[in-house]
């Protein structure tokens, strides 16, 4: 069966919206009819080679939809069920999974090497960019890549739970462990940053500073929970210290992935403060510290993969916040587009504008 999809023909090449032939689901597989997919910066990182996966590939890793068919041995979902796609399923058997750190599963991305579909025009084999190939009208994924959609959350909005929300929420609650009354700075007001701002508000942070290069994002940031807004500059750390009694924030969450932003986030925290890096940067982005300042400031700097989240554990918690009105999924969406609009959404991300574009099928 042919469906339309966004295909990355080669690293650095423009996306092509074209037909692909999907197989029927085999044993342990699920076919999903997409309701929506979020356009995430990680998709851009795949297209430009910052993150390496086999190509050509169907991109898209943040999505939700309805089960169209299941293969043998699939029992946890059935045709007609609403599901959220999980791009990083845990194997349950590697050392990381054994420690309960499912977000570090050694085999989470093994599925990206499989043949997912073929181009309808010439039969070229295609891989699923980050396992789930959500930039398509329909997709076929391993059963471990689908989770039941939470009750009371529209499927189109639930797509954002698959990456941006889990990452931003987890960065605040699991990695940085923000406590009530603490001060927080979030660097980068994209989809993940907006989720982190809302999560800091839910955690009870007293002061929440949003930082971005774009002045136009202030309204978005404040709607998500920011109490202060700083336009990024050479004086950002000084401005944040001025907003926090010359101390610096307790926690900084970096959602950009650039060396200078990581360094600024670290400098913006108080002595003994905590910086969580969520942004995915390239190998050329080098961050340097001297030994004396590491000792003197007593700060911590931690990486964060997928928000250090366990989707099976965290989705029900997030659903509760959404149903109560504490977390507004709609606040993350800056535009709703069609499949054909994905290339333009990539251009918007490159320009550093907007929050989250949502592809609605």
Secondary structure as GFF3:
##gff-version 3
##sequence-region A 1 361
A	DSSP	beta_strand	2	8	.	.	.	ID=ss1
A	DSSP	beta_strand	15	22	.	.	.	ID=ss2
A	DSSP	beta_strand	29	39	.	.	.	ID=ss3
A	DSSP	alpha_helix	41	47	.	.	.	ID=ss4
A	DSSP	beta_strand	57	58	.	.	.	ID=ss5
A	DSSP	beta_strand	62	70	.	.	.	ID=ss6
A	DSSP	beta_strand	82	85	.	.	.	ID=ss7
A	DSSP	alpha_helix	95	98	.	.	.	ID=ss8
A	DSSP	three_ten_helix	102	104	.	.	.	ID=ss9
A	DSSP	three_ten_helix	110	113	.	.	.	ID=ss10
A	DSSP	beta_strand	115	119	.	.	.	ID=ss11
A	DSSP	beta_strand	125	128	.	.	.	ID=ss12
A	DSSP	beta_strand	138	142	.	.	.	ID=ss13
A	DSSP	three_ten_helix	143	145	.	.	.	ID=ss14
A	DSSP	beta_strand	146	148	.	.	.	ID=ss15
A	DSSP	alpha_helix	155	158	.	.	.	ID=ss16
A	DSSP	three_ten_helix	159	162	.	.	.	ID=ss17
A	DSSP	alpha_helix	164	170	.	.	.	ID=ss18
A	DSSP	pi_helix	171	175	.	.	.	ID=ss19
A	DSSP	beta_strand	183	187	.	.	.	ID=ss20
A	DSSP	alpha_helix	191	203	.	.	.	ID=ss21
A	DSSP	beta_strand	207	212	.	.	.	ID=ss22
A	DSSP	three_ten_helix	215	217	.	.	.	ID=ss23
A	DSSP	alpha_helix	218	224	.	.	.	ID=ss24
A	DSSP	beta_strand	228	231	.	.	.	ID=ss25
A	DSSP	alpha_helix	236	243	.	.	.	ID=ss26
A	DSSP	beta_strand	249	254	.	.	.	ID=ss27
A	DSSP	alpha_helix	259	267	.	.	.	ID=ss28
A	DSSP	beta_strand	269	277	.	.	.	ID=ss29
A	DSSP	alpha_helix	291	297	.	.	.	ID=ss30
A	DSSP	beta_strand	300	303	.	.	.	ID=ss31
A	DSSP	three_ten_helix	306	308	.	.	.	ID=ss32
A	DSSP	alpha_helix	311	324	.	.	.	ID=ss33
A	DSSP	three_ten_helix	329	332	.	.	.	ID=ss34
A	DSSP	beta_strand	333	337	.	.	.	ID=ss35
A	DSSP	three_ten_helix	339	341	.	.	.	ID=ss36
A	DSSP	alpha_helix	342	350	.	.	.	ID=ss37
A	DSSP	beta_strand	356	360	.	.	.	ID=ss38
###
